[in-house]
Amino acid sequence: MKCMYCGCIDSKVIDSRTTEDGTSIRRRRECINCGRRFTTYETVENTPIFVIKSGGVRQAFDPNKIKAGIIKACEKRPVAASDIDKLVADIQKKIYNSLVQEISSKEIGEMVCEGLKEIDEVAYVRFASVYRSFTDTSSFMKELEKMVKKEKK
């Protein structure tokens, strides 16, 4: 780390501790050349992930949009806020761990559907009806029949 006072590139770390929010490390350093002290911060570099919408438009990944959709699907259902937060965190972790820079909104929608199936079936059907654009009752019934068949197995 280059000293801000004399420009020397040699310094020693005197103290290291995480910041209050836990997102970075604060390091207190001392320059080997001039002896002056300065502080540096080390943070994780996030690679931006883009979501490719069905129309081909790219948007920055925003977990809050996923959460808003899940909350809407779970409206008036006995689903705990902690379950919603955990589902959003799990989806976010899957996306970041996939090491891709672009992901389709369809893949994200499938992840949400899978998670909602485990949490609340009514919320799942609500989300799927919007996500999969059910146009009539027969497509809606097909999805319900799939769920019933899986339950019987």
Residue pairs with C-beta under 8 A, 6 or more apart in sequence:
1 9
1 11
1 29
1 40
2 8
2 9
3 9
3 11
3 31
3 33
3 34
3 36
3 38
4 38
5 31
5 34
5 36
5 38
6 31
6 33
6 34
6 36
8 31
8 32
8 33
8 34
10 31
10 32
10 33
11 29
11 30
11 31
11 32
11 38
12 29
12 30
12 32
13 27
13 28
13 29
14 28
14 29
14 30
14 37
15 27
15 28
16 25
16 26
16 27
16 28
17 25
17 26
18 24
18 25
18 26
19 25
19 26
19 41
23 43
23 44
24 41
24 42
24 43
24 44
25 41
25 42
25 43
26 39
26 40
26 41
27 39
27 40
27 41
27 42
28 37
28 38
28 39
29 37
29 38
29 39
29 40
30 36
30 37
31 37
31 38
47 101
48 60
48 61
48 101
49 60
49 61
49 95
49 96
49 100
49 101
49 102
49 103
50 58
50 59
50 60
50 61
50 101
50 102
50 103
51 58
51 59
51 60
51 61
51 102
51 103
51 104
51 105
51 108
52 58
52 102
52 103
52 104
52 105
53 59
53 105
54 105
54 106
58 102
61 95
61 103
63 88
63 91
63 92
66 88
66 91
66 92
66 108
66 112
67 84
67 85
67 88
69 112
69 127
69 130
70 84
70 87
70 88
70 112
70 116
70 123
70 127
71 84
72 126
73 116
73 123
73 124
73 126
73 127
73 130
74 84
74 116
74 119
74 120
74 123
77 120
77 122
77 123
78 120
79 119
79 120
79 123
83 119
84 119
87 112
87 115
87 116
87 119
90 115
91 108
91 111
91 112
91 115
94 111
95 103
95 108
95 111
109 131
109 132
112 127
112 131
113 124
113 127
113 128
113 131
116 123
116 124
116 127
116 128
117 124
117 147
121 147
124 147
125 143
125 144
125 147
128 134
128 143
129 140
129 143
132 139
132 143
134 140
134 143
